[in-house]
Amino acid sequence: MADIKRNTVPVKKAGKSIGKVICNVVLLLFSFSCIFPMVWIFYSSFKTQTEFTQSSTALPQALNLKNYISVFTQTKLGMYMLNSARNTILSVLIIIVFSFLAGYVLSRYRFRGRSLIYNYFIMGMLIPVHALLVPMYVQLRQSGLTNHWYTLLFPYVAFGLPISIMLIESYIASIPKELEEAASIDGCGFFRCLFQIVFPLAMPILSTVAIIQFFAVWNEFSFSLILVNSDTLRTVPVGLTMFKSAYTVDYPRLMAGIMTTTLPVMILYFVFSKRIIEGMVAGAVKG
């Protein structure tokens, strides 16, 4: 029996090693499938239309910057980026303010109807965006709120609040109440305690919410396509669809536009990726 047990130990170790190798290979393949498209778009943006037509996967013969120059001189991409930046900054600021206040109240106070209000916000995460495109368009059009610079703020804030409130409410619940009680004893008022004590302590989850909502608003396509018709109000995702003629598409120039618009998002993600993970983990655990 002892010999059998000794023989099974190497077999188990070998099985674990094989399992780790298979798992790592799968993860490497998945990572490659995520990274290669961006690499392909990057080097294809330096090609000419002829080079891309001859081979879409081959490397460019020379470093051609004409596509990037054309993006800023012959298109309205700069205006689209300014529109997206305005919508993103205003939406993120509004979401942070309202979700922080709502998350604090739902976390610190127990009152009748609290669970109903909290579940009402959470249910907003279950509603698909495309199911509300037509109702929201009809409602905003009848109210005269379509095709304005502030039109897109309504759906962006509405769809950004549920997950933001959930994360902030969970995070604030982990902050000891004794800090606020001690500040109140020292004569600190409600709003001063809220914004000078709780707000700085909740900064990790607030920054996480800001980054998540930045990605969501910057890349949003459906509402910006339906609710805004003016070319001067178009955002980046919709503006990139204008990089085509009736019969052909200049793919290298389109890819140059994609790289230009995704570069700020990529830099932001790589700089704050650790903060995003820490905030998500901290906001998912109470107590």
Beta strands, then each sheet from edge to edge (+ up, - down):
end
